[in-house]
Amino acid sequence: MSRGNVKNLDSEIDLVSVISLQSVCICFLLMTVVWINIGSFQVKQAVGGQAAEDTKKEPALWTLVKPDGAIELRLENAPAKLVKAFGMVIKGVEGKPNLESLKQSLGQLKSELPEINMALIKPESKSAYGEVIRLMDVIKGEGFASLGVAPL
């Protein structure tokens, strides 16, 4: 064997370009973290996240969102007279939820039952995502502190 056929396996790696790319990525990450916090909505899972005996029975408003824009309101763990009075369907307008009528109903509900703070939204699979977000915004604006979204 001759030593002339052996290739030199030592090579230099240029780390300047790798460090430059990392610094750009870190700057981008730090800038976008601010936008994520500003654009977030504090929502927790409505059902199924805890054991049944751990949950206390608070009055809750279930809001079922239909694909045609209709909103069905249903009360749970509330006095029977209020359950009957607020078990209603708010018809949609041109395929979108009637948010003004919903605001009136929620205001009336809060005046009748001021201790209600929990609202659960259950959209159907064909409900528009944007309409569900608008509905969440309206419910949160009417003074419901705990807002949850039930899984499909």
Rosetta constraint file for C-alpha pairs under 8 A:
AtomPair CA 14 CA 18 HARMONIC 7.58 0.50
AtomPair CA 15 CA 19 HARMONIC 6.12 0.50
AtomPair CA 16 CA 20 HARMONIC 6.16 0.50
AtomPair CA 17 CA 21 HARMONIC 6.20 0.50
AtomPair CA 18 CA 22 HARMONIC 6.25 0.50
AtomPair CA 19 CA 23 HARMONIC 6.21 0.50
AtomPair CA 20 CA 24 HARMONIC 6.40 0.50
AtomPair CA 21 CA 25 HARMONIC 6.27 0.50
AtomPair CA 22 CA 26 HARMONIC 6.12 0.50
AtomPair CA 23 CA 27 HARMONIC 6.21 0.50
AtomPair CA 24 CA 28 HARMONIC 6.23 0.50
AtomPair CA 25 CA 29 HARMONIC 6.12 0.50
AtomPair CA 26 CA 30 HARMONIC 6.19 0.50
AtomPair CA 27 CA 31 HARMONIC 6.24 0.50
AtomPair CA 28 CA 32 HARMONIC 6.23 0.50
AtomPair CA 29 CA 33 HARMONIC 6.26 0.50
AtomPair CA 30 CA 34 HARMONIC 7.31 0.50
AtomPair CA 31 CA 35 HARMONIC 7.46 0.50
AtomPair CA 32 CA 36 HARMONIC 6.46 0.50
AtomPair CA 33 CA 37 HARMONIC 6.59 0.50
AtomPair CA 34 CA 38 HARMONIC 6.43 0.50
AtomPair CA 35 CA 39 HARMONIC 6.04 0.50
AtomPair CA 36 CA 40 HARMONIC 6.11 0.50
AtomPair CA 43 CA 147 HARMONIC 6.10 0.50
AtomPair CA 43 CA 148 HARMONIC 5.71 0.50
AtomPair CA 43 CA 149 HARMONIC 7.31 0.50
AtomPair CA 44 CA 147 HARMONIC 7.32 0.50
AtomPair CA 44 CA 148 HARMONIC 5.52 0.50
AtomPair CA 44 CA 149 HARMONIC 7.19 0.50
AtomPair CA 45 CA 49 HARMONIC 6.36 0.50
AtomPair CA 45 CA 148 HARMONIC 5.70 0.50
AtomPair CA 45 CA 149 HARMONIC 5.97 0.50
AtomPair CA 45 CA 150 HARMONIC 6.55 0.50
AtomPair CA 45 CA 151 HARMONIC 7.76 0.50
AtomPair CA 46 CA 120 HARMONIC 6.33 0.50
AtomPair CA 46 CA 147 HARMONIC 7.78 0.50
AtomPair CA 46 CA 148 HARMONIC 4.45 0.50
AtomPair CA 46 CA 149 HARMONIC 5.28 0.50
AtomPair CA 46 CA 150 HARMONIC 5.07 0.50
AtomPair CA 46 CA 151 HARMONIC 7.80 0.50
AtomPair CA 47 CA 150 HARMONIC 5.98 0.50
AtomPair CA 47 CA 151 HARMONIC 7.66 0.50
AtomPair CA 50 CA 54 HARMONIC 6.72 0.50
AtomPair CA 50 CA 55 HARMONIC 7.38 0.50
AtomPair CA 51 CA 55 HARMONIC 7.04 0.50
AtomPair CA 57 CA 77 HARMONIC 6.34 0.50
AtomPair CA 58 CA 77 HARMONIC 6.11 0.50
AtomPair CA 58 CA 78 HARMONIC 7.90 0.50
AtomPair CA 58 CA 116 HARMONIC 7.49 0.50
AtomPair CA 58 CA 118 HARMONIC 7.74 0.50
AtomPair CA 59 CA 75 HARMONIC 7.13 0.50
AtomPair CA 59 CA 76 HARMONIC 5.70 0.50
AtomPair CA 59 CA 77 HARMONIC 4.55 0.50
AtomPair CA 59 CA 78 HARMONIC 5.10 0.50
AtomPair CA 59 CA 115 HARMONIC 7.84 0.50
AtomPair CA 59 CA 116 HARMONIC 5.59 0.50
AtomPair CA 59 CA 117 HARMONIC 7.68 0.50
AtomPair CA 59 CA 118 HARMONIC 7.01 0.50
AtomPair CA 60 CA 75 HARMONIC 5.83 0.50
AtomPair CA 60 CA 76 HARMONIC 5.31 0.50
AtomPair CA 60 CA 77 HARMONIC 6.57 0.50
AtomPair CA 60 CA 78 HARMONIC 7.55 0.50
AtomPair CA 60 CA 116 HARMONIC 6.46 0.50
AtomPair CA 60 CA 117 HARMONIC 7.20 0.50
AtomPair CA 60 CA 118 HARMONIC 4.96 0.50
AtomPair CA 60 CA 119 HARMONIC 5.58 0.50
AtomPair CA 60 CA 120 HARMONIC 7.16 0.50
AtomPair CA 61 CA 73 HARMONIC 6.87 0.50
AtomPair CA 61 CA 74 HARMONIC 5.81 0.50
AtomPair CA 61 CA 75 HARMONIC 4.72 0.50
AtomPair CA 61 CA 76 HARMONIC 6.46 0.50
AtomPair CA 61 CA 116 HARMONIC 7.96 0.50
AtomPair CA 61 CA 118 HARMONIC 6.36 0.50
AtomPair CA 61 CA 119 HARMONIC 4.62 0.50
AtomPair CA 61 CA 120 HARMONIC 6.06 0.50
AtomPair CA 62 CA 72 HARMONIC 7.97 0.50
AtomPair CA 62 CA 73 HARMONIC 5.83 0.50
AtomPair CA 62 CA 74 HARMONIC 5.04 0.50
AtomPair CA 62 CA 75 HARMONIC 6.12 0.50
AtomPair CA 62 CA 76 HARMONIC 7.49 0.50
AtomPair CA 62 CA 119 HARMONIC 5.97 0.50
AtomPair CA 62 CA 120 HARMONIC 4.85 0.50
AtomPair CA 62 CA 121 HARMONIC 5.97 0.50
AtomPair CA 62 CA 122 HARMONIC 7.30 0.50
AtomPair CA 63 CA 71 HARMONIC 6.58 0.50
AtomPair CA 63 CA 72 HARMONIC 5.73 0.50
AtomPair CA 63 CA 73 HARMONIC 4.89 0.50
AtomPair CA 63 CA 74 HARMONIC 6.54 0.50
AtomPair CA 63 CA 119 HARMONIC 7.26 0.50
AtomPair CA 63 CA 120 HARMONIC 6.01 0.50
AtomPair CA 63 CA 121 HARMONIC 4.72 0.50
AtomPair CA 63 CA 122 HARMONIC 6.06 0.50
AtomPair CA 64 CA 71 HARMONIC 5.69 0.50
AtomPair CA 64 CA 72 HARMONIC 4.99 0.50
AtomPair CA 64 CA 73 HARMONIC 6.56 0.50
AtomPair CA 64 CA 121 HARMONIC 6.03 0.50
AtomPair CA 64 CA 122 HARMONIC 4.85 0.50
AtomPair CA 64 CA 123 HARMONIC 5.75 0.50
AtomPair CA 64 CA 124 HARMONIC 7.56 0.50
AtomPair CA 65 CA 69 HARMONIC 6.87 0.50
AtomPair CA 65 CA 70 HARMONIC 6.31 0.50
AtomPair CA 65 CA 71 HARMONIC 4.94 0.50
AtomPair CA 65 CA 72 HARMONIC 6.65 0.50
AtomPair CA 65 CA 121 HARMONIC 7.37 0.50
AtomPair CA 65 CA 122 HARMONIC 6.22 0.50
AtomPair CA 65 CA 123 HARMONIC 4.58 0.50
AtomPair CA 65 CA 124 HARMONIC 6.18 0.50
AtomPair CA 65 CA 127 HARMONIC 6.72 0.50
AtomPair CA 65 CA 132 HARMONIC 7.48 0.50
AtomPair CA 66 CA 70 HARMONIC 5.22 0.50
AtomPair CA 66 CA 71 HARMONIC 6.21 0.50
AtomPair CA 66 CA 72 HARMONIC 7.90 0.50
AtomPair CA 66 CA 123 HARMONIC 6.66 0.50
AtomPair CA 66 CA 124 HARMONIC 5.92 0.50
AtomPair CA 66 CA 126 HARMONIC 7.85 0.50
AtomPair CA 66 CA 127 HARMONIC 6.05 0.50
AtomPair CA 67 CA 95 HARMONIC 7.59 0.50
AtomPair CA 67 CA 124 HARMONIC 6.71 0.50
AtomPair CA 67 CA 126 HARMONIC 5.46 0.50
AtomPair CA 67 CA 127 HARMONIC 4.28 0.50
AtomPair CA 67 CA 128 HARMONIC 6.88 0.50
AtomPair CA 68 CA 92 HARMONIC 6.58 0.50
AtomPair CA 68 CA 95 HARMONIC 4.78 0.50
AtomPair CA 68 CA 96 HARMONIC 6.74 0.50
AtomPair CA 68 CA 127 HARMONIC 7.75 0.50
AtomPair CA 69 CA 91 HARMONIC 6.81 0.50
AtomPair CA 69 CA 92 HARMONIC 4.23 0.50
AtomPair CA 69 CA 93 HARMONIC 6.89 0.50
AtomPair CA 69 CA 94 HARMONIC 7.73 0.50
AtomPair CA 69 CA 95 HARMONIC 4.76 0.50
AtomPair CA 69 CA 96 HARMONIC 4.22 0.50
AtomPair CA 69 CA 97 HARMONIC 4.30 0.50
AtomPair CA 69 CA 98 HARMONIC 7.48 0.50
AtomPair CA 69 CA 127 HARMONIC 7.91 0.50
AtomPair CA 70 CA 89 HARMONIC 6.73 0.50
AtomPair CA 70 CA 90 HARMONIC 5.59 0.50
AtomPair CA 70 CA 91 HARMONIC 4.44 0.50
AtomPair CA 70 CA 92 HARMONIC 4.44 0.50
AtomPair CA 70 CA 95 HARMONIC 7.87 0.50
AtomPair CA 70 CA 96 HARMONIC 7.48 0.50
AtomPair CA 70 CA 97 HARMONIC 5.79 0.50
AtomPair CA 70 CA 98 HARMONIC 7.71 0.50
AtomPair CA 71 CA 89 HARMONIC 5.61 0.50
AtomPair CA 71 CA 90 HARMONIC 5.04 0.50
AtomPair CA 71 CA 91 HARMONIC 6.49 0.50
AtomPair CA 71 CA 92 HARMONIC 7.19 0.50
AtomPair CA 71 CA 97 HARMONIC 6.61 0.50
AtomPair CA 72 CA 87 HARMONIC 7.51 0.50
AtomPair CA 72 CA 88 HARMONIC 5.85 0.50
AtomPair CA 72 CA 89 HARMONIC 4.25 0.50
AtomPair CA 72 CA 90 HARMONIC 6.20 0.50
AtomPair CA 73 CA 86 HARMONIC 6.70 0.50
AtomPair CA 73 CA 87 HARMONIC 5.52 0.50
AtomPair CA 73 CA 88 HARMONIC 5.38 0.50
AtomPair CA 73 CA 89 HARMONIC 6.15 0.50
AtomPair CA 73 CA 90 HARMONIC 7.81 0.50
AtomPair CA 74 CA 83 HARMONIC 7.03 0.50
AtomPair CA 74 CA 86 HARMONIC 6.53 0.50
AtomPair CA 74 CA 87 HARMONIC 4.76 0.50
AtomPair CA 74 CA 88 HARMONIC 6.96 0.50
AtomPair CA 75 CA 82 HARMONIC 7.66 0.50
AtomPair CA 75 CA 83 HARMONIC 5.27 0.50
AtomPair CA 75 CA 86 HARMONIC 6.82 0.50
AtomPair CA 75 CA 87 HARMONIC 6.65 0.50
AtomPair CA 76 CA 83 HARMONIC 7.06 0.50
AtomPair CA 78 CA 82 HARMONIC 6.71 0.50
AtomPair CA 78 CA 83 HARMONIC 6.36 0.50
AtomPair CA 79 CA 83 HARMONIC 6.38 0.50
AtomPair CA 80 CA 84 HARMONIC 6.39 0.50
AtomPair CA 81 CA 85 HARMONIC 6.24 0.50
AtomPair CA 82 CA 86 HARMONIC 5.90 0.50
AtomPair CA 83 CA 87 HARMONIC 5.87 0.50
AtomPair CA 86 CA 109 HARMONIC 7.50 0.50
AtomPair CA 90 CA 97 HARMONIC 7.85 0.50
AtomPair CA 90 CA 98 HARMONIC 7.00 0.50
AtomPair CA 90 CA 101 HARMONIC 7.22 0.50
AtomPair CA 90 CA 102 HARMONIC 7.14 0.50
AtomPair CA 91 CA 97 HARMONIC 7.11 0.50
AtomPair CA 91 CA 98 HARMONIC 6.76 0.50
AtomPair CA 92 CA 96 HARMONIC 5.20 0.50
AtomPair CA 92 CA 97 HARMONIC 4.43 0.50
AtomPair CA 92 CA 98 HARMONIC 5.17 0.50
AtomPair CA 93 CA 97 HARMONIC 6.16 0.50
AtomPair CA 93 CA 98 HARMONIC 5.80 0.50
AtomPair CA 96 CA 131 HARMONIC 7.15 0.50
AtomPair CA 97 CA 131 HARMONIC 7.21 0.50
AtomPair CA 97 CA 135 HARMONIC 7.99 0.50
AtomPair CA 98 CA 102 HARMONIC 6.40 0.50
AtomPair CA 99 CA 103 HARMONIC 6.11 0.50
AtomPair CA 99 CA 135 HARMONIC 7.29 0.50
AtomPair CA 99 CA 138 HARMONIC 7.33 0.50
AtomPair CA 100 CA 104 HARMONIC 6.43 0.50
AtomPair CA 101 CA 105 HARMONIC 6.30 0.50
AtomPair CA 102 CA 106 HARMONIC 6.08 0.50
AtomPair CA 103 CA 107 HARMONIC 6.03 0.50
AtomPair CA 103 CA 138 HARMONIC 7.01 0.50
AtomPair CA 103 CA 139 HARMONIC 7.75 0.50
AtomPair CA 103 CA 142 HARMONIC 7.11 0.50
AtomPair CA 104 CA 108 HARMONIC 6.21 0.50
AtomPair CA 105 CA 109 HARMONIC 6.12 0.50
AtomPair CA 106 CA 110 HARMONIC 6.10 0.50
AtomPair CA 106 CA 139 HARMONIC 7.66 0.50
AtomPair CA 106 CA 142 HARMONIC 6.76 0.50
AtomPair CA 107 CA 111 HARMONIC 6.30 0.50
AtomPair CA 107 CA 142 HARMONIC 6.76 0.50
AtomPair CA 108 CA 112 HARMONIC 6.28 0.50
AtomPair CA 109 CA 113 HARMONIC 5.84 0.50
AtomPair CA 109 CA 114 HARMONIC 7.69 0.50
AtomPair CA 110 CA 114 HARMONIC 4.81 0.50
AtomPair CA 110 CA 115 HARMONIC 7.72 0.50
AtomPair CA 110 CA 116 HARMONIC 6.92 0.50
AtomPair CA 116 CA 144 HARMONIC 7.35 0.50
AtomPair CA 117 CA 143 HARMONIC 7.18 0.50
AtomPair CA 117 CA 144 HARMONIC 4.51 0.50
AtomPair CA 117 CA 145 HARMONIC 5.27 0.50
AtomPair CA 117 CA 146 HARMONIC 5.84 0.50
AtomPair CA 118 CA 144 HARMONIC 5.84 0.50
AtomPair CA 118 CA 145 HARMONIC 6.45 0.50
AtomPair CA 118 CA 146 HARMONIC 4.60 0.50
AtomPair CA 118 CA 147 HARMONIC 5.89 0.50
AtomPair CA 118 CA 148 HARMONIC 7.79 0.50
AtomPair CA 119 CA 139 HARMONIC 7.53 0.50
AtomPair CA 119 CA 144 HARMONIC 6.51 0.50
AtomPair CA 119 CA 146 HARMONIC 6.32 0.50
AtomPair CA 119 CA 147 HARMONIC 5.08 0.50
AtomPair CA 119 CA 148 HARMONIC 6.36 0.50
AtomPair CA 120 CA 147 HARMONIC 5.94 0.50
AtomPair CA 120 CA 148 HARMONIC 4.71 0.50
AtomPair CA 120 CA 149 HARMONIC 5.59 0.50
AtomPair CA 120 CA 150 HARMONIC 6.60 0.50
AtomPair CA 121 CA 136 HARMONIC 7.76 0.50
AtomPair CA 121 CA 147 HARMONIC 7.79 0.50
AtomPair CA 121 CA 148 HARMONIC 6.20 0.50
AtomPair CA 121 CA 149 HARMONIC 4.77 0.50
AtomPair CA 121 CA 150 HARMONIC 5.97 0.50
AtomPair CA 122 CA 149 HARMONIC 5.99 0.50
AtomPair CA 122 CA 150 HARMONIC 4.98 0.50
AtomPair CA 122 CA 151 HARMONIC 7.02 0.50
AtomPair CA 122 CA 152 HARMONIC 7.13 0.50
AtomPair CA 123 CA 127 HARMONIC 5.99 0.50
AtomPair CA 123 CA 132 HARMONIC 7.13 0.50
AtomPair CA 123 CA 150 HARMONIC 7.67 0.50
AtomPair CA 123 CA 152 HARMONIC 6.93 0.50
AtomPair CA 124 CA 152 HARMONIC 6.64 0.50
AtomPair CA 125 CA 152 HARMONIC 6.53 0.50
AtomPair CA 127 CA 131 HARMONIC 7.58 0.50
AtomPair CA 127 CA 132 HARMONIC 7.45 0.50
AtomPair CA 128 CA 132 HARMONIC 6.55 0.50
AtomPair CA 129 CA 133 HARMONIC 6.44 0.50
AtomPair CA 130 CA 134 HARMONIC 6.30 0.50
AtomPair CA 131 CA 135 HARMONIC 6.10 0.50
AtomPair CA 132 CA 136 HARMONIC 6.20 0.50
AtomPair CA 133 CA 137 HARMONIC 6.27 0.50
AtomPair CA 134 CA 138 HARMONIC 6.30 0.50
AtomPair CA 135 CA 139 HARMONIC 6.22 0.50
AtomPair CA 136 CA 140 HARMONIC 6.04 0.50
AtomPair CA 136 CA 147 HARMONIC 7.62 0.50
AtomPair CA 137 CA 141 HARMONIC 6.03 0.50
AtomPair CA 138 CA 142 HARMONIC 6.32 0.50
AtomPair CA 139 CA 143 HARMONIC 7.05 0.50
AtomPair CA 139 CA 144 HARMONIC 6.24 0.50
AtomPair CA 139 CA 147 HARMONIC 7.99 0.50
AtomPair CA 140 CA 144 HARMONIC 5.20 0.50
AtomPair CA 140 CA 145 HARMONIC 6.72 0.50
AtomPair CA 140 CA 147 HARMONIC 7.10 0.50
